[in-house]
Amino acid sequence: MGLLDQLRDAISTGGVEIIDLTAPLSSSTPILQLPDPFANTIPFQLEEISRYDEKGPAWYWNNIHTGEHTGTHLDVPVHWVSGKDGHDVSQVPIKTLVAPAVVIDVSSAVAGNDDFLLEIDDVKRWESAHGALPDGGWLLVRSGWSARPDVLNEARNPGMSAECARWLAEETPLTGVGVETVGTDAGAAHSFDPPFPCHNYMMGAGKHGLTLLRNLETLPATGTMLVVSPLPIVGGSGSPARVFAMVER
């Protein structure tokens, strides 16, 4: 039996569970709002073309109006000035889109501190308990934020320190980080040095970000295979994505 046959059988018998990590995409999906004078993205919207009517009697379809960085989405290097010469979303290596992932659980710390920042020592303690970060893999930060009604809390939400962002980007073999919040940076990151360090360092190192993930509490600390499916938009700085995890049970 080949490997793909074994995987199919494992999925059908429950030996491998597939878990959706994607937030539903709708007009109520929260999006970041930048202050003046900066330009903002548009909310997600469906524009009906026809729905079994005189404009199309046998079919239903829509135009989609959205920004690249709306909902659960992938950030790629060209999204930030530090990575402006890097690859766009149509050029993301397949090995990045199907890659191992590990989960660091900081939800207890975040429960008592909306401004929690992941530090290098937090990740090193995790490595002492679980082993090295995966080469070419993802670090998913479980904060518990996706369960909150105020998931879009632009002034106060957890993230990582500038030192941790630089270290993860430049001194670890990761391809990216994923978070439950609307953006990969903390709510106060505009005041950090440099501003928005997760974007600055990760994009500058040719790496990636995933945002607005959910169901991270169902994943083990290690042993997840992550599958990320963005639209391959030529020249795009990112894309809404369907993200799911495969976990051996």
C-alpha positions in Angstrom: 0.0 0.0 0.0 1.4 3.4 -1.0 1.7 6.4 1.3 -1.3 8.2 -0.1 -3.4 5.0 0.3 -2.3 4.8 3.9 -3.2 8.5 4.4 -6.6 8.0 2.9 -7.3 5.0 5.1 -6.1 6.8 8.2 -8.5 9.7 7.4 -11.4 7.5 6.8 -10.9 5.5 10.0 -10.1 8.5 12.2 -6.4 7.8 12.6 -5.7 11.2 11.0 -8.1 14.0 11.9 -8.5 17.1 9.6 -9.2 20.2 11.5 -10.4 23.5 9.9 -8.5 26.5 11.3 -10.2 29.0 9.1 -12.6 31.7 10.3 -15.8 32.1 8.1 -15.5 34.9 5.6 -18.5 37.4 5.5 -19.4 41.0 5.6 -19.0 40.9 9.4 -15.5 39.6 9.3 -13.4 42.0 11.4 -10.7 44.0 9.5 -8.0 46.4 10.8 -8.7 50.1 10.4 -5.7 52.3 10.0 -5.8 56.0 11.2 -5.7 58.9 8.9 -4.0 59.7 6.6 -3.5 56.0 5.7 -5.7 54.1 3.3 -7.8 51.2 4.4 -9.0 47.9 2.9 -12.7 47.3 2.1 -14.9 45.0 4.0 -15.7 41.6 2.4 -18.8 41.8 0.3 -20.7 39.5 -2.1 -22.3 41.2 -5.2 -24.9 39.0 -6.7 -24.7 38.4 -10.4 -27.7 36.1 -10.8 -29.6 33.7 -8.6 -31.9 31.4 -10.6 -33.6 34.4 -12.1 -33.9 36.3 -15.4 -30.2 37.2 -15.2 -29.3 33.6 -15.0 -32.2 31.1 -14.7 -30.2 28.0 -13.8 -27.2 29.3 -11.8 -26.2 31.4 -8.8 -22.9 33.3 -8.6 -21.4 36.4 -7.2 -18.6 38.9 -7.6 -16.4 39.1 -4.6 -15.2 42.4 -3.2 -12.4 42.0 -0.6 -8.9 43.0 0.4 -6.0 40.6 0.3 -5.6 40.8 4.1 -9.2 40.0 5.2 -10.2 37.2 7.4 -7.9 34.2 7.8 -5.2 35.2 5.4 -1.6 34.7 4.4 1.0 37.5 4.5 3.9 37.2 2.1 7.2 39.1 1.9 6.1 41.8 -0.5 3.4 42.9 1.9 6.0 44.9 3.9 8.6 47.4 2.8 11.3 45.2 4.4 10.4 42.4 2.0 9.5 44.5 -1.1 12.0 42.5 -3.3 10.7 39.2 -2.1 8.1 36.8 -3.5 4.4 37.5 -4.0 1.6 35.3 -3.0 1.5 33.5 -6.4 5.2 32.5 -5.8 5.0 31.0 -2.3 6.8 27.6 -2.4 4.5 24.6 -2.1 6.7 23.3 0.7 5.6 26.4 2.7 1.9 25.7 2.0 2.1 22.1 3.2 4.5 22.1 6.1 4.8 20.9 9.7 3.5 23.1 12.5 3.9 23.3 16.2 1.8 25.1 18.8 2.9 27.2 21.7 0.0 27.7 24.3 0.1 31.1 25.9 -3.6 31.3 26.5 -3.3 31.3 30.3 -0.9 34.3 30.2 -3.2 36.2 27.7 -6.3 35.6 29.9 -4.7 37.8 32.5 -3.0 40.3 30.2 -4.5 41.5 26.9 -1.1 43.1 26.1 0.9 39.9 26.5 4.0 39.7 24.4 5.7 36.4 23.4 9.3 36.5 24.3 12.4 34.5 23.2 12.5 32.8 26.6 8.9 31.6 26.2 9.9 29.8 22.9 13.1 28.4 24.3 11.2 26.9 27.3 8.8 25.4 24.8 11.8 23.9 22.9 13.2 22.5 26.1 9.9 20.6 26.6 9.1 19.7 23.0 12.2 19.8 20.9 13.5 22.2 18.2 11.3 24.3 16.0 10.5 22.6 12.7 12.8 23.3 9.7 10.6 25.0 7.1 7.6 24.8 9.4 5.2 27.1 11.2 4.9 28.3 14.8 1.2 28.7 15.8 0.6 30.9 18.8 -2.5 29.7 20.8 -3.7 32.8 22.7 -7.4 31.9 23.1 -8.2 35.2 21.3 -10.4 33.6 18.7 -13.0 32.7 21.4 -13.4 36.4 22.4 -16.3 38.5 21.1 -13.9 41.5 20.7 -11.4 39.7 18.5 -10.9 43.0 16.7 -9.4 44.9 19.6 -7.0 47.2 17.8 -5.7 49.0 20.9 -5.0 45.9 23.0 -4.3 42.5 21.7 -1.4 40.0 22.3 1.6 39.7 20.0 5.3 39.3 20.3 8.1 41.5 21.3 10.4 43.1 18.7 13.3 40.9 20.0 11.3 37.7 19.7 10.1 38.7 16.2 13.6 39.3 15.0 14.9 36.1 16.6 12.1 34.0 15.0 12.7 35.6 11.6 16.5 35.6 11.5 17.7 32.8 13.9 15.2 30.0 13.6 14.4 27.7 10.6 10.7 28.6 10.6 8.9 29.6 7.4 6.3 31.6 9.4 4.1 32.3 12.4 0.4 32.0 12.8 -1.9 33.7 15.3 -5.5 34.0 16.4 -5.6 37.8 16.3 -6.5 39.9 13.2 -2.9 40.7 12.6 0.4 39.1 13.5 1.6 42.1 15.5 0.5 43.2 19.0 -2.1 46.0 19.4 0.6 48.4 20.6 3.1 47.4 17.9 2.9 50.8 16.2 5.0 52.1 19.2 7.6 49.4 19.1 11.1 49.7 17.7 10.8 49.0 14.8 7.1 49.5 14.4 5.1 46.3 13.7 8.2 44.1 14.2 6.6 40.8 13.3 5.7 42.2 9.9 9.0 44.0 9.5 11.3 41.1 10.5 9.3 38.1 9.1 8.6 39.7 5.7 12.2 41.0 5.6 13.5 37.5 6.1 11.4 36.2 3.2 9.0 34.5 5.7 5.2 34.5 6.2 2.3 35.2 8.5 -1.1 33.6 9.1 -3.8 35.5 10.9 -7.3 34.9 12.4 -6.8 31.2 13.0 -9.2 29.3 15.2 -9.4 25.8 16.8 -5.8 25.9 17.8 -6.8 24.4 21.2 -7.5 21.1 19.4 -4.0 20.8 18.1 -1.1 19.0 19.9 2.1 20.9 20.7 3.9 18.9 18.0 2.9 16.6 15.2 0.6 18.7 13.0 0.8 19.0 9.3 -0.5 22.4 8.2 -2.1 23.0 4.8 -2.5 26.6 3.6 -4.5 27.4 0.5 -4.3 31.0 -0.6 -5.4 32.3 -4.0 -2.3 32.5 -6.3 -2.8 36.2 -7.1 -0.1 37.4 -9.4 1.6 40.4 -7.8 -0.5 39.9 -4.7 0.8 40.8 -1.2 -1.4 38.2 0.4 -4.7 36.4 0.1 -7.6 35.1 2.2 -6.8 31.4 2.7 -8.4 28.1 3.8 -6.1 26.7 6.4 -6.5 23.2 7.9 -4.4 20.9 10.0 -3.9 17.1 9.8 -3.2 15.5 13.1 -2.5 11.9 13.9 -4.8 10.6 16.6 
